[in-house]
Amino acid sequence: MLLSPVNVNTVQNTQNSVLAPSFEHAKNKNNYSTKQKALVATTSAVGVLGAMMLLARHQNMKFFTKKFKDSYFVKANYANPVPIIGMGAGSILGGLAGGYLIDKNKTNRKAKSREALLQMGNVAIPILTVDLAVDKLFKNASKWGKAIAGIGGVFVGVALANIIMNKVNNLIFQNKDERGVKITDYSAHVDDIVTAASYISKSKVVYYISRIIPFALMIPGNEVGKKTVG
């Protein structure tokens, strides 16, 4: 499969000097083909799958079993920070690898690397915030109190992650531009909501909903792989 690199359009001033491309989310557009996007989706999925296999091994569980009901996918407890951060990291690394494969442009690759760092914080910080809020700060609260604390933890965590990781990103990559929070930053946080719900209720409904967490965590990897400059 031939994957052609994407060209970056630059803007020149009257002295023909090139302006630095924007990293802002709202200006981010790409011209990747369906095949290229499919490759990024595949590498993100492989990253999540690989992380799940390592998690299963670490927990002395079998990933592949003769009966699906005995598999790690069915039996694992995803509603805690360790598997969520692990699968998120796998997705992001997979998406970054796919993004590098489809795009040889150094400027776009830098944008993908910056996005990978931001997304890692966006996965890890909110779930840790939810865990702190529900299991530590409000552990003696009522179920409704814990529910409110959990949902609040998601929004506080995403905002906090954006602030912290923008500063870290600019320090590492020597840039001063920052990108704000957008809706897809919340789209992968079904994991945090399910985690918060698991502290409140042990019902089968919460358990079954948690099975979609690995799929939701493929979103950050796709965001990374398809990221380009503005």
C-alpha positions in Angstrom: 0.0 0.0 0.0 1.5 3.3 -1.1 1.1 6.1 1.5 2.0 9.5 0.2 3.2 12.2 2.6 1.0 15.2 3.1 2.4 18.7 2.2 2.2 21.5 4.7 1.1 24.9 3.4 3.1 27.7 4.8 2.4 31.4 4.9 5.0 34.0 3.9 5.2 37.7 4.8 6.4 40.4 2.6 10.0 39.6 3.3 9.3 35.9 2.3 10.0 34.6 5.8 8.0 31.6 6.8 5.6 31.9 9.7 5.4 29.2 12.3 2.3 27.0 11.7 -0.3 27.0 14.4 -0.9 24.1 16.8 -4.4 25.3 17.7 -7.0 22.5 17.5 -9.6 24.7 15.7 -7.3 25.2 12.8 -6.3 21.6 12.4 -7.2 20.1 9.1 -5.7 17.3 7.2 -6.0 15.8 3.7 -5.3 12.2 4.6 -6.9 9.6 2.5 -9.4 7.0 3.8 -6.6 4.4 3.6 -4.2 6.5 5.6 -6.9 7.2 8.3 -7.6 3.4 8.3 -4.0 2.7 8.9 -3.9 5.1 11.9 -7.1 3.5 13.3 -5.5 0.1 12.9 -2.2 1.0 14.7 -4.2 2.6 17.5 -6.2 -0.5 17.9 -3.1 -2.7 17.8 -1.6 -0.5 20.6 -4.7 -1.0 22.8 -4.7 -4.7 22.1 -1.0 -5.0 22.9 -1.5 -3.1 26.2 -4.4 -5.4 27.1 -2.2 -8.4 26.5 0.5 -7.0 28.8 -2.1 -6.1 31.5 -3.5 -9.7 31.3 -0.1 -11.2 31.8 0.7 -8.8 34.7 -2.6 -9.8 36.4 -2.0 -13.6 35.7 -5.0 -13.7 33.4 -5.4 -15.3 30.0 -6.0 -13.1 27.1 -6.8 -15.8 24.6 -9.1 -18.5 25.9 -11.2 -21.3 24.4 -14.3 -19.7 25.9 -14.8 -16.0 25.2 -16.5 -15.5 28.6 -13.3 -16.6 30.3 -11.1 -14.1 28.4 -9.4 -11.0 29.8 -11.7 -8.8 27.7 -14.7 -10.1 29.6 -13.3 -10.6 33.0 -11.0 -7.6 33.5 -11.9 -4.7 35.7 -11.2 -1.7 33.5 -12.6 0.8 36.0 -9.4 1.8 37.7 -6.4 3.9 36.7 -3.8 1.2 35.8 -5.6 -0.4 32.9 -7.0 2.9 31.6 -3.6 4.6 31.6 -2.0 1.4 30.1 -4.5 1.1 27.3 -4.4 4.9 26.7 -0.6 4.8 26.3 -0.9 1.8 23.9 -3.4 3.7 21.8 -1.3 6.9 21.7 1.9 5.1 20.8 0.1 3.1 18.2 -1.5 6.2 16.7 1.8 8.0 16.7 3.5 5.2 14.8 0.7 5.2 12.3 0.9 8.9 11.9 4.6 8.7 11.2 4.0 6.0 8.6 1.5 8.1 6.6 3.3 11.4 6.9 7.0 12.0 6.3 6.7 15.8 6.8 8.9 16.8 9.8 6.6 19.7 10.8 3.5 17.4 10.9 5.5 14.8 12.8 6.4 17.3 15.4 2.7 18.3 15.7 1.8 14.6 16.2 4.5 14.2 18.9 3.2 17.3 20.7 -0.4 15.9 20.4 0.8 12.5 21.8 2.2 14.2 24.9 -1.0 16.2 25.4 -3.2 13.1 24.9 -1.2 11.1 27.4 -1.9 13.8 30.0 -5.5 13.9 28.9 -5.8 10.2 29.6 -3.9 9.9 32.8 -4.7 13.1 34.7 -8.6 12.9 34.6 -8.7 9.3 35.7 -6.4 10.1 38.6 -8.5 13.1 39.5 -11.7 10.9 39.5 -9.9 8.3 41.6 -8.7 11.0 44.1 -12.1 12.7 44.2 -14.3 9.7 44.6 -12.1 7.2 46.5 -10.2 9.6 48.7 -11.7 13.0 49.2 -15.4 11.9 49.1 -15.1 8.3 50.2 -17.6 8.9 53.0 -20.0 10.8 50.9 -23.4 9.5 49.8 -23.8 7.7 46.4 -25.1 10.9 44.9 -22.2 12.9 46.4 -19.7 10.5 44.9 -21.5 10.7 41.6 -21.2 14.5 41.5 -17.6 14.3 42.6 -16.8 11.8 39.9 -18.4 13.8 37.1 -16.7 17.0 38.4 -13.4 15.1 38.5 -13.7 14.4 34.8 -14.1 18.1 33.8 -11.6 19.3 36.4 -9.1 16.6 35.2 -9.5 17.5 31.5 -9.0 21.2 32.1 -6.1 20.5 34.5 -4.5 18.1 32.0 -4.8 20.7 29.2 -3.1 23.4 31.3 -0.3 21.2 32.6 0.5 19.4 29.4 0.5 22.6 27.4 3.2 24.0 29.7 5.2 20.8 29.6 4.8 20.6 25.8 6.0 24.1 25.2 9.0 23.5 27.5 10.0 20.3 25.7 9.4 21.5 22.2 10.4 25.2 22.7 7.1 26.6 21.5 4.8 29.2 23.0 1.5 28.4 21.2 -1.1 26.3 23.1 -4.2 24.5 22.0 -7.4 24.6 24.0 -9.8 21.9 25.1 -12.1 20.6 22.4 -15.0 18.1 22.5 -12.9 15.1 21.5 -10.9 15.6 24.6 -14.0 14.5 26.5 -15.0 11.7 24.1 -12.5 9.2 25.4 -13.6 9.8 29.0 -16.3 7.3 29.2 -13.7 5.4 31.1 -13.6 8.0 33.9 -17.4 8.2 34.0 -17.6 4.4 34.3 -14.9 4.4 36.9 -16.9 6.9 39.0 -20.0 4.9 38.5 -18.2 1.7 39.7 -17.5 3.4 43.0 -21.1 4.0 43.4 -22.7 0.9 42.0 -21.6 -2.7 41.4 -24.5 -3.4 39.1 -24.1 -5.5 36.0 -25.1 -2.5 33.9 -22.0 -0.6 35.0 -19.9 -3.7 34.3 -21.3 -4.2 30.8 -20.9 -0.5 29.9 -17.2 -0.7 31.0 -16.6 -3.2 28.2 -16.6 -0.3 25.7 -13.6 1.4 27.5 -10.9 -0.3 25.3 -12.8 1.0 22.2 -13.2 4.5 23.6 -9.5 4.6 24.4 -8.7 4.2 20.7 -9.8 7.8 20.2 -6.7 9.4 21.6 -4.5 7.4 19.2 -6.5 8.4 16.2 -6.3 12.1 17.3 -2.5 11.8 17.5 -2.0 10.0 14.2 -4.2 12.4 12.2 -2.8 15.5 13.8 -1.2 18.1 11.4 -0.2 21.7 11.8 -2.9 24.4 11.4 
